[in-house]
Amino acid sequence: MTITENRNGDSLTIALEGRLETSTAPELDAALQKVLPGLDELIFDFEKLDYVSSAGLRVLLSAHKALMGKKGMIIRNANELILEVFEVTGFDSLLTIEK
């Protein structure tokens, strides 16, 4: 998985490419732990993300919780497979997803 970060003040956009799964979720989690304390808003661009597993969902949920009471977290450009995972798990009602 490739992680690309673009920071603009207290807002960070992270574009993910590949698969967010058991083997790659710790990499994203480590990157987020470094930047979350200074963020007010986190935007994920999933345009090139092919798959998300339960391990990836756990990292997303953790980031979402860390940003509660701030501008929050937005998911953009998720494909149909990822949107289906969000729907089945109930994440679609928890997260802000821009289609």
DSSP file (Angstrom, degrees, kcal/mol; ACC not computed):
  #  RESIDUE AA STRUCTURE BP1 BP2  ACC     N-H-->O    O-->H-N    N-H-->O    O-->H-N    TCO  KAPPA ALPHA  PHI   PSI    X-CA   Y-CA   Z-CA
    1    1 A M              0   0    0      0, 0.0     2,-0.5     0, 0.0    17,-0.2   0.000 360.0 360.0 360.0 140.2    0.0    0.0    0.0
    2    2 A T  E     -A   17   0A   0     15,-2.6    15,-2.1     2,-0.0     2,-0.5  -0.911 360.0-160.1-107.9 133.0    1.2    3.5   -0.8
    3    3 A I  E     -A   16   0A   0     -2,-0.5     2,-0.5    13,-0.2    13,-0.2  -0.961   7.3-174.2-115.1 122.3    0.4    6.4    1.5
    4    4 A T  E     -A   15   0A   0     11,-2.5    11,-2.8    -2,-0.5     2,-0.4  -0.975   7.6-161.3-118.7 125.7    0.6    9.9    0.2
    5    5 A E  E     -A   14   0A   0     -2,-0.5     2,-0.4     9,-0.2     9,-0.2  -0.843  12.8-178.5-109.5 141.9    0.1   12.8    2.6
    6    6 A N  E     -A   13   0A   0      7,-2.2     7,-2.4    -2,-0.4     2,-0.3  -0.893  14.0-163.1-138.1 106.1   -0.8   16.4    1.7
    7    7 A R  E     +A   12   0A   0     -2,-0.4     2,-0.3     5,-0.2     5,-0.2  -0.714  14.6 178.2 -96.7 139.7   -1.0   18.8    4.7
    8    8 A N  E >   -A   11   0A   0      3,-3.3     3,-1.5    -2,-0.3     2,-0.3  -0.796  64.3 -64.5-137.5  92.0   -2.7   22.2    4.7
    9    9 A G  T 3  S-     0   0    0     -2,-0.3    -1,-0.1     1,-0.3     0, 0.0  -0.511 119.6 -11.0  66.3-122.8   -2.5   23.8    8.1
   10   10 A D  T 3  S+     0   0    0     -2,-0.3    30,-3.4    29,-0.1    31,-1.8   0.210 123.8  86.7 -94.9  15.5   -4.5   21.7   10.5
   11   11 A S  E <   -Ab   8  41A   0     -3,-1.5    -3,-3.3    29,-0.2     2,-0.4  -0.939  57.0-169.6-116.5 138.5   -6.0   19.6    7.7
   12   12 A L  E     -Ab   7  42A   0     29,-2.1    31,-3.1    -2,-0.4     2,-0.5  -0.993   8.8-159.2-130.4 131.3   -4.4   16.5    6.2
   13   13 A T  E     -Ab   6  43A   0     -7,-2.4    -7,-2.2    -2,-0.4     2,-0.5  -0.942   9.9-168.0-106.4 128.4   -5.4   14.6    3.1
   14   14 A I  E     -Ab   5  44A   0     29,-3.2    31,-2.8    -2,-0.5     2,-0.5  -0.971   3.6-161.7-117.9 119.5   -4.1   11.0    2.9
   15   15 A A  E     -Ab   4  45A   0    -11,-2.8   -11,-2.5    -2,-0.5     2,-0.4  -0.875   9.4-159.1 -99.0 129.6   -4.4    9.2   -0.4
   16   16 A L  E     -A    3   0A   0     29,-2.0    32,-0.6    -2,-0.5     2,-0.4  -0.893   7.4-171.0-111.2 139.4   -4.2    5.4   -0.2
   17   17 A E  E     +Ab   2  48A   0    -15,-2.1   -15,-2.6    -2,-0.4     2,-0.4  -0.995  55.4   7.8-130.5 128.9   -3.2    3.2   -3.1
   18   18 A G  E    S- b   0  49A   0     30,-2.2    32,-3.8    -2,-0.4    33,-0.9  -0.915 106.4 -19.7 113.4-134.4   -3.5   -0.6   -2.9
   19   19 A R  E     - b   0  51A   0     -2,-0.4     2,-0.9    31,-0.2    33,-0.2  -0.971  41.2-153.4-124.7 128.6   -5.0   -2.7   -0.2
   20   20 A L  E     + b   0  52A   0     31,-2.8    33,-2.5    -2,-0.4    36,-0.4  -0.849  51.2 125.4 -98.6  98.2   -5.7   -1.7    3.4
   21   21 A E  S >> S-     0   0    0     -2,-0.9     4,-3.2    31,-0.2     3,-1.0  -0.665  75.2 -60.3-142.5-169.4   -5.5   -5.0    5.2
   22   22 A T  T 34 S+     0   0    0      1,-0.3    -2,-0.0    -2,-0.2     0, 0.0   0.841 130.0  45.1 -52.7 -40.8   -3.8   -6.9    8.1
   23   23 A S  T 34 S+     0   0    0      1,-0.2    -1,-0.3     2,-0.1     4,-0.2   0.734 123.8  32.7 -79.7 -21.7   -0.3   -6.5    6.6
   24   24 A T  T X> S+     0   0    0     -3,-1.0     4,-1.6     2,-0.1     3,-0.7   0.643  96.3  81.5-109.6 -19.0   -0.6   -2.8    5.7
   25   25 A A  H 3X S+     0   0    0     -4,-3.2     4,-2.7     1,-0.2     5,-0.2   0.872  88.4  57.1 -58.2 -39.4   -3.0   -1.4    8.5
   26   26 A P  H 3> S+     0   0    0      0, 0.0     4,-2.4     0, 0.0    -1,-0.2   0.854 103.7  54.6 -61.7 -31.6   -0.1   -1.1   11.0
   27   27 A E  H <> S+     0   0    0     -3,-0.7     4,-2.0     2,-0.2    -2,-0.2   0.929 111.4  43.4 -65.4 -45.2    1.8    1.2    8.6
   28   28 A L  H  X S+     0   0    0     -4,-1.6     4,-2.5     2,-0.2     5,-0.2   0.913 113.0  52.8 -65.6 -42.3   -1.2    3.5    8.3
   29   29 A D  H  X S+     0   0    0     -4,-2.7     4,-2.4     1,-0.2    -2,-0.2   0.914 109.2  49.0 -59.7 -44.2   -1.8    3.4   12.0
   30   30 A A  H  X S+     0   0    0     -4,-2.4     4,-1.1     1,-0.2    -1,-0.2   0.905 111.5  49.4 -63.1 -41.8    1.8    4.4   12.7
   31   31 A A  H  X S+     0   0    0     -4,-2.0     4,-0.9     1,-0.2     3,-0.3   0.902 112.5  48.3 -63.8 -40.7    1.6    7.3   10.2
   32   32 A L  H >X S+     0   0    0     -4,-2.5     4,-3.1     1,-0.2     3,-0.6   0.888 103.8  59.3 -68.0 -39.3   -1.6    8.5   11.8
   33   33 A Q  H 3< S+     0   0    0     -4,-2.4    -1,-0.2     1,-0.2    -2,-0.2   0.815 104.7  52.6 -60.2 -29.6   -0.3    8.3   15.3
   34   34 A K  H 3< S+     0   0    0     -4,-1.1    -1,-0.2    -3,-0.3    -2,-0.2   0.825 122.4  26.5 -73.2 -32.3    2.4   10.8   14.4
   35   35 A V  H X< S+     0   0    0     -4,-0.9     3,-1.3    -3,-0.6     4,-0.3   0.705  96.9  83.7-108.8 -22.7    0.0   13.4   12.9
   36   36 A L  G >< S+     0   0    0     -4,-3.1     3,-1.9     1,-0.3    -3,-0.1   0.852  83.2  62.4 -55.6 -40.7   -3.3   13.1   14.6
   37   37 A P  G 3  S+     0   0    0      0, 0.0    -1,-0.3     0, 0.0    -2,-0.1   0.815 109.0  42.3 -58.4 -28.2   -2.5   15.2   17.7
   38   38 A G  G <  S+     0   0    0     -3,-1.3     2,-0.3    -4,-0.1    -2,-0.2   0.344  98.7  98.7 -98.4   7.6   -2.0   18.3   15.5
   39   39 A L    <   +     0   0    0     -3,-1.9   -28,-0.2    -4,-0.3     3,-0.1  -0.680  38.6 176.7-101.6 149.9   -4.9   17.8   13.2
   40   40 A D  S    S+     0   0    0    -30,-3.4    32,-1.6     1,-0.4    31,-0.8   0.565  81.4  25.6-110.6 -26.2   -8.4   19.3   13.1
   41   41 A E  E     -bc  11  72A   0    -31,-1.8   -29,-2.1    30,-0.2     2,-0.4  -1.000  60.8-167.6-144.4 137.8   -9.5   17.6    9.9
   42   42 A L  E     -bc  12  73A   0     30,-2.4    32,-2.4    -2,-0.3     2,-0.5  -0.994   5.9-170.0-128.3 125.6   -8.5   14.3    8.2
   43   43 A I  E     -bc  13  74A   0    -31,-3.1   -29,-3.2    -2,-0.4     2,-0.5  -0.968   6.3-158.3-117.6 125.6   -9.5   13.5    4.6
   44   44 A F  E     -bc  14  75A   0     30,-3.3    32,-3.0    -2,-0.5     2,-0.7  -0.900   2.9-157.2-101.9 128.8   -8.9   10.1    3.1
   45   45 A D  E     +bc  15  76A   0    -31,-2.8   -29,-2.0    -2,-0.5     3,-0.3  -0.924  14.3 176.2-103.9 110.8   -8.8    9.8   -0.7
   46   46 A F  E >   +     0   0A   0     30,-3.2     3,-1.6    -2,-0.7    33,-0.4   0.127  40.3 119.7-100.7  18.7   -9.7    6.2   -1.6
   47   47 A E  E 3  S+     0   0A   0      1,-0.3    -1,-0.2    29,-0.1   -30,-0.1   0.852  88.0  30.2 -53.7 -37.7   -9.7    6.7   -5.4
   48   48 A K  E 3  S+b   17   0A   0    -32,-0.6   -30,-2.2    -3,-0.3     2,-0.5   0.200  92.5 113.8-109.5  14.6   -6.8    4.2   -5.8
   49   49 A L  E <   -b   18   0A   0     -3,-1.6    30,-0.4   -32,-0.3   -30,-0.2  -0.777  41.5-175.1 -88.3 126.2   -7.7    2.0   -2.8
   50   50 A D  E     +     0   0A   0    -32,-3.8     2,-0.3    -2,-0.5   -31,-0.2   0.753  60.8   5.3 -91.8 -27.3   -8.8   -1.5   -3.9
   51   51 A Y  E     -b   19   0A   0    -33,-0.9   -31,-2.8    30,-0.1     2,-0.4  -0.997  49.8-160.2-160.1 147.4   -9.8   -3.2   -0.7
   52   52 A V  E     -b   20   0A   0     -2,-0.3   -31,-0.2   -33,-0.2     2,-0.1  -0.993  14.9-166.3-135.9 131.6  -10.2   -2.6    3.0
   53   53 A S     >  -     0   0    0    -33,-2.5     4,-2.3    -2,-0.4     5,-0.2  -0.416  43.9 -88.9-103.5-178.1  -10.3   -5.4    5.7
   54   54 A S  H  > S+     0   0    0      1,-0.2     4,-2.1     2,-0.2     5,-0.1   0.844 128.0  57.0 -61.9 -33.2  -11.4   -5.4    9.3
   55   55 A A  H  > S+     0   0    0      2,-0.2     4,-1.4     1,-0.2    -1,-0.2   0.898 108.6  46.6 -64.5 -39.0   -7.9   -4.4   10.3
   56   56 A G  H  > S+     0   0    0    -36,-0.4     4,-2.2     2,-0.2    -2,-0.2   0.887 109.1  54.2 -67.9 -39.6   -8.2   -1.4    8.1
   57   57 A L  H  X S+     0   0    0     -4,-2.3     4,-2.7     1,-0.2    -2,-0.2   0.885 104.6  55.5 -61.1 -38.3  -11.6   -0.6    9.5
   58   58 A R  H  X S+     0   0    0     -4,-2.1     4,-2.1     1,-0.2    -1,-0.2   0.904 107.9  48.1 -61.5 -41.8  -10.1   -0.6   13.0
   59   59 A V  H  X S+     0   0    0     -4,-1.4     4,-2.2     2,-0.2    -1,-0.2   0.911 112.0  49.6 -65.7 -42.1   -7.5    2.0   12.0
   60   60 A L  H  X S+     0   0    0     -4,-2.2     4,-2.5     1,-0.2    -2,-0.2   0.911 110.7  50.0 -62.7 -42.4  -10.2    4.2   10.4
   61   61 A L  H  X S+     0   0    0     -4,-2.7     4,-2.4     1,-0.2    -1,-0.2   0.898 109.2  51.6 -63.4 -40.7  -12.4    3.9   13.5
   62   62 A S  H  X S+     0   0    0     -4,-2.1     4,-2.0     2,-0.2    -1,-0.2   0.911 111.3  46.9 -62.3 -43.5   -9.5    4.9   15.7
   63   63 A A  H  X S+     0   0    0     -4,-2.2     4,-1.2     2,-0.2    -2,-0.2   0.909 110.5  53.3 -65.2 -42.0   -8.8    8.0   13.6
   64   64 A H  H >< S+     0   0    0     -4,-2.5     3,-0.6     1,-0.2     4,-0.3   0.929 110.0  47.3 -57.5 -46.9  -12.4    8.9   13.6
   65   65 A K  H >< S+     0   0    0     -4,-2.4     3,-1.2     1,-0.2    -1,-0.2   0.875 107.4  56.6 -64.0 -37.9  -12.6    8.7   17.4
   66   66 A A  H 3< S+     0   0    0     -4,-2.0    -1,-0.2     1,-0.2    -2,-0.2   0.766 109.6  46.5 -65.5 -24.6   -9.4   10.8   17.7
   67   67 A L  T X< S+     0   0    0     -4,-1.2     3,-1.9    -3,-0.6    -1,-0.2   0.338  79.6 126.8-101.8   6.2  -11.0   13.6   15.7
   68   68 A M  T <  S+     0   0    0     -3,-1.2     3,-0.1    -4,-0.3     4,-0.1  -0.417  74.1  28.6 -63.7 138.2  -14.3   13.7   17.5
   69   69 A G  T 3  S+     0   0    0      1,-0.4    -1,-0.3    -2,-0.1     2,-0.2   0.417 114.1  78.2  87.8  -0.5  -15.1   17.2   18.6
   70   70 A K  S <  S-     0   0    0     -3,-1.9    -1,-0.4   -30,-0.0   -29,-0.1  -0.458 111.8 -71.4-118.0-165.6  -13.0   18.7   15.8
   71   71 A K  S    S-     0   0    0    -31,-0.8   -30,-0.2     1,-0.2     2,-0.2   0.867  79.8-154.9 -60.3 -34.5  -13.8   19.1   12.1
   72   72 A G  E     -c   41   0A   0    -32,-1.6   -30,-2.4    -5,-0.2     2,-0.4  -0.591  15.2 -45.7 103.6-158.3  -13.6   15.4   11.8
   73   73 A M  E     -c   42   0A   0     -2,-0.2    23,-0.7   -32,-0.2     2,-0.4  -0.948  40.0-166.4-127.8 139.0  -12.8   12.8    9.2
   74   74 A I  E     -cd  43  96A   0    -32,-2.4   -30,-3.3    -2,-0.4     2,-0.5  -0.977   9.3-152.1-127.5 138.0  -14.0   12.5    5.6
   75   75 A I  E     -cd  44  97A   0     21,-2.8    23,-3.4    -2,-0.4     2,-0.3  -0.948  22.1-175.3-107.2 127.6  -13.8    9.6    3.2
   76   76 A R  E     +cd  45  98A   0    -32,-3.0   -30,-3.2    -2,-0.5    23,-0.2  -0.912  53.7   8.9-123.5 151.1  -13.7   10.5   -0.5
   77   77 A N  S    S+     0   0    0     21,-1.0   -28,-0.2    -2,-0.3     2,-0.2   0.750  71.7 169.6  61.3  32.2  -13.7    8.6   -3.8
   78   78 A A        -     0   0    0     20,-0.5    -1,-0.2    -3,-0.1   -31,-0.1  -0.538  30.1-125.6 -75.0 140.1  -14.3    5.1   -2.4
   79   79 A N     >  -     0   0    0    -33,-0.4     4,-2.5   -30,-0.4     5,-0.2  -0.221  30.0 -95.2 -78.6 175.2  -15.1    2.4   -4.9
   80   80 A E  H  > S+     0   0    0      1,-0.2     4,-2.2     2,-0.2     5,-0.1   0.860 122.5  54.2 -61.9 -38.5  -18.3    0.2   -4.9
   81   81 A L  H  > S+     0   0    0      2,-0.2     4,-1.9     1,-0.2    -1,-0.2   0.926 111.8  43.8 -62.8 -45.2  -16.5   -2.7   -3.1
   82   82 A I  H  > S+     0   0    0      2,-0.2     4,-2.4     1,-0.2    -2,-0.2   0.894 112.1  53.1 -68.5 -39.9  -15.3   -0.4   -0.2
   83   83 A L  H  X S+     0   0    0     -4,-2.5     4,-2.3     1,-0.2    -1,-0.2   0.885 107.7  52.4 -61.1 -37.6  -18.7    1.3    0.0
   84   84 A E  H  X S+     0   0    0     -4,-2.2     4,-2.8     2,-0.2    -1,-0.2   0.901 107.6  50.9 -65.2 -40.8  -20.3   -2.1    0.3
   85   85 A V  H  X S+     0   0    0     -4,-1.9     4,-2.1     1,-0.2     6,-0.3   0.923 110.5  49.9 -60.8 -43.8  -17.9   -3.0    3.2
   86   86 A F  H  X>S+     0   0    0     -4,-2.4     6,-1.7     1,-0.2     5,-1.1   0.903 112.6  47.3 -61.5 -41.0  -18.9    0.2    4.9
   87   87 A E  H  <5S+     0   0    0     -4,-2.3     3,-0.5     4,-0.2    -2,-0.2   0.928 112.0  48.4 -67.0 -45.5  -22.6   -0.6    4.4
   88   88 A V  H  <5S+     0   0    0     -4,-2.8    -1,-0.2     1,-0.2    -2,-0.2   0.856 117.5  41.9 -64.1 -35.9  -22.4   -4.2    5.7
   89   89 A T  H  <5S-     0   0    0     -4,-2.1    -1,-0.2    -5,-0.2    -2,-0.2   0.558 111.3-116.5 -90.0  -8.5  -20.4   -3.1    8.8
   90   90 A G  T >X5S+     0   0    0     -4,-0.9     3,-1.2    -3,-0.5     4,-0.6   0.477  80.2 124.1  85.8   1.8  -22.5    0.0    9.5
   91   91 A F  H >>< +     0   0    0     -5,-1.1     4,-3.0    -6,-0.3     3,-0.6   0.768  61.2  70.9 -65.9 -24.2  -19.5    2.3    9.0
   92   92 A D  H 34 S+     0   0    0     -6,-1.7    -1,-0.3     1,-0.2     5,-0.2   0.781 101.7  44.0 -64.2 -25.0  -21.6    4.2    6.4
   93   93 A S  H <4 S+     0   0    0     -3,-1.2    -1,-0.2    -7,-0.3    -2,-0.2   0.600 118.2  45.1 -91.5 -12.5  -23.7    5.6    9.2
   94   94 A L  H << S+     0   0    0     -3,-0.6     2,-0.2    -4,-0.6    -2,-0.2   0.829 108.5  54.9 -96.4 -40.1  -20.7    6.4   11.4
   95   95 A L  S  < S-     0   0    0     -4,-3.0     2,-0.8    -9,-0.1   -21,-0.1  -0.583  83.2-114.4 -98.3 156.6  -18.3    8.0    9.0
   96   96 A T  E     -d   74   0A   0    -23,-0.7   -21,-2.8    -2,-0.2     2,-0.5  -0.827  40.0-175.3 -88.1 113.7  -18.7   11.0    6.6
   97   97 A I  E     -d   75   0A   0     -2,-0.8     2,-0.6    -5,-0.2   -21,-0.2  -0.952  13.8-161.7-118.9 120.4  -18.4    9.5    3.2
   98   98 A E  E      d   76   0A   0    -23,-3.4   -21,-1.0    -2,-0.5   -20,-0.5  -0.898 360.0 360.0-101.0 121.7  -18.5   11.7    0.1
   99   99 A K              0   0    0     -2,-0.6    -1,-0.1   -23,-0.2   -23,-0.1   0.435 360.0 360.0 -91.1 360.0  -19.3    9.7   -3.1
